[in-house]
Amino acid sequence: MDQIILIRHGESTFNRAGRFQGQSDAAELTELGRRQAQAAGRWLAGTEVARVVASPLLRAAQTAALVADGLGYPRAAIASDPRLMEVDLGHWAGRERDEIEHAEPALYRTWVERPYDLCLAGRFPVRELHRRLESFCDEVHQHEGTSVIVAHRGPIAALIVKLMRRPPREHGRRPSDPGSVTMLQGDGPASNRVYRLLCVNVRPRLGDTSGSPQPPGSRPGFAPQGE
């Protein structure tokens, strides 16, 4: 049996400005984002963690360091894995969402409603993300104990779908707010391990040392605790 803890990076400067981030590394955590990361670490304090792995993008690396502090996990031991980088949104990265919605309304609507089918300049960014994470998921199956993975909304959505063996077009149906925690538990042998959601999009209270989370977020039609 193993457990996967997925943490989305805290609020970034691009989040606050309403900009697409993609693989741009120009964004860093805001003060709120740092507090969100610290709150996640406090909420998870006492968890026995086998490893912490994070996207190398600055906003995720900053979050991972603050979460590790709360866990009592050494920052120097955090593994950086480029497969956890955000979906590559090409020319959208760094541009305001309102700008893209106005300039490319059909593509923007596909991104919002059917992200797995989005095609930008002949590429399917979300499908590329899913392929990139295949080898990472294979490695996850081999790990025992609790793994903390600090990444972005896109990779977290893809990992949930892939680890739960759900259809890829369910990508993005479960929310993942900045600084939120999602947990999955895997049962069975590594060769045939099945994961189920324990909680999704839990947002630990800022400044609360009691470990009490806010209620998990949800979207209409999707129960916060999954299937």
GIMO-V98055 format. One record per residue. N is the residue number from 0. SS is DSSP state (a for helix, b for strand, c for the rest). PSI is psi in radians with two decimals (NA if undefined). Layout:
n-><N | N>
ss-><SS | SS>
psi-><PSI | PSI>
This chain:
n-><0 | 1 | 2 | 3 | 4 | 5 | 6 | 7 | 8 | 9 | 10 | 11 | 12 | 13 | 14 | 15 | 16 | 17 | 18 | 19 | 20 | 21 | 22 | 23 | 24 | 25 | 26 | 27 | 28 | 29 | 30 | 31 | 32 | 33 | 34 | 35 | 36 | 37 | 38 | 39 | 40 | 41 | 42 | 43 | 44 | 45 | 46 | 47 | 48 | 49 | 50 | 51 | 52 | 53 | 54 | 55 | 56 | 57 | 58 | 59 | 60 | 61 | 62 | 63 | 64 | 65 | 66 | 67 | 68 | 69 | 70 | 71 | 72 | 73 | 74 | 75 | 76 | 77 | 78 | 79 | 80 | 81 | 82 | 83 | 84 | 85 | 86 | 87 | 88 | 89 | 90 | 91 | 92 | 93 | 94 | 95 | 96 | 97 | 98 | 99 | 100 | 101 | 102 | 103 | 104 | 105 | 106 | 107 | 108 | 109 | 110 | 111 | 112 | 113 | 114 | 115 | 116 | 117 | 118 | 119 | 120 | 121 | 122 | 123 | 124 | 125 | 126 | 127 | 128 | 129 | 130 | 131 | 132 | 133 | 134 | 135 | 136 | 137 | 138 | 139 | 140 | 141 | 142 | 143 | 144 | 145 | 146 | 147 | 148 | 149 | 150 | 151 | 152 | 153 | 154 | 155 | 156 | 157 | 158 | 159 | 160 | 161 | 162 | 163 | 164 | 165 | 166 | 167 | 168 | 169 | 170 | 171 | 172 | 173 | 174 | 175 | 176 | 177 | 178 | 179 | 180 | 181 | 182 | 183 | 184 | 185 | 186 | 187 | 188 | 189 | 190 | 191 | 192 | 193 | 194 | 195 | 196 | 197 | 198 | 199 | 200 | 201 | 202 | 203 | 204 | 205 | 206 | 207 | 208 | 209 | 210 | 211 | 212 | 213 | 214 | 215 | 216 | 217 | 218 | 219 | 220 | 221 | 222 | 223 | 224 | 225 | 226>
ss-><c | b | b | b | b | b | b | b | c | c | c | b | a | a | a | a | a | c | b | c | c | c | c | c | c | c | c | c | b | c | a | a | a | a | a | a | a | a | a | a | a | a | a | c | c | c | c | c | c | c | b | b | b | b | c | c | c | a | a | a | a | a | a | a | a | a | a | a | a | a | a | c | c | c | a | a | a | c | b | b | c | a | a | a | c | c | c | c | c | a | a | a | c | c | c | b | a | a | a | a | a | a | a | c | a | a | a | a | a | a | a | a | a | c | a | a | a | c | c | b | c | c | b | c | a | a | a | a | a | a | a | a | c | a | a | a | a | a | a | a | a | a | c | c | b | b | b | b | b | b | b | c | a | a | a | a | a | a | a | a | a | a | a | c | c | c | c | a | a | a | c | c | c | c | c | c | c | c | c | c | b | b | b | b | b | b | b | c | c | a | a | a | c | b | b | b | b | b | b | b | b | b | b | b | c | c | c | c | c | c | c | c | b | b | c | c | c | c | c | c | c | c | c | c | c | c | c>
psi-><2.39 | 2.88 | 2.42 | 2.19 | 2.00 | 2.19 | 2.17 | 2.50 | 2.68 | 3.03 | 2.32 | 2.99 | -0.57 | -0.67 | -0.85 | -0.62 | -0.06 | 0.61 | 2.56 | 2.46 | -0.85 | -2.40 | 0.19 | 2.42 | 0.42 | -0.28 | 2.53 | 2.98 | 2.46 | 3.07 | -0.72 | -0.73 | -0.68 | -0.70 | -0.65 | -0.75 | -0.74 | -0.70 | -0.69 | -0.73 | -0.70 | -0.72 | -0.55 | -0.01 | 2.40 | -0.20 | 2.28 | 1.95 | 2.30 | -0.60 | 2.70 | 2.21 | 2.48 | 2.72 | 2.54 | -0.16 | 2.47 | -0.81 | -0.59 | -0.70 | -0.71 | -0.75 | -0.80 | -0.71 | -0.74 | -0.65 | -0.77 | -0.67 | -0.78 | -0.55 | -0.25 | 0.44 | 2.31 | 2.29 | -0.64 | -0.35 | -0.07 | 2.23 | 2.44 | 2.24 | 1.97 | -0.30 | -0.30 | 0.06 | 2.74 | 2.82 | 2.47 | 1.84 | 0.24 | -2.21 | -0.14 | -0.44 | 2.27 | -0.18 | 2.64 | 2.52 | -0.72 | -0.64 | -0.81 | -0.71 | -0.63 | -0.72 | -0.61 | 1.14 | -0.68 | -0.78 | -0.70 | -0.71 | -0.69 | -0.73 | -0.73 | -0.73 | -0.62 | 1.17 | -0.54 | -0.41 | 0.02 | 2.26 | 2.07 | 2.07 | 0.75 | 0.06 | 2.64 | 1.58 | -0.72 | -0.63 | -0.67 | -0.72 | -0.80 | -0.73 | -0.69 | -0.58 | -0.05 | -0.84 | -0.57 | -0.76 | -0.67 | -0.69 | -0.66 | -0.70 | -0.43 | -0.22 | 2.41 | 2.78 | -2.87 | 2.20 | 2.32 | 2.16 | 2.08 | 2.06 | -2.57 | 3.00 | -0.76 | -0.98 | -0.65 | -0.76 | -0.74 | -0.72 | -0.70 | -0.84 | -0.79 | -0.75 | -0.52 | 0.00 | 0.77 | 2.81 | 2.41 | -0.42 | -0.04 | 0.02 | 2.23 | 0.00 | -0.34 | 2.33 | 2.75 | 1.58 | 2.79 | 2.29 | 0.11 | 2.80 | 2.28 | 2.36 | 2.44 | 2.59 | 2.32 | 2.38 | 2.57 | 3.04 | 2.74 | -0.58 | -0.34 | 0.72 | 2.36 | 2.30 | 2.54 | 2.64 | 2.31 | -0.67 | 2.75 | 2.35 | 0.68 | 2.29 | 1.70 | 2.51 | 2.39 | 2.31 | 0.11 | 2.06 | 0.07 | -0.18 | 0.25 | 2.09 | 2.80 | 2.76 | 2.43 | 2.46 | 2.84 | 2.86 | 2.73 | 2.27 | -0.08 | 2.04 | 2.38 | -0.53 | 0.37 | -2.55 | NA>
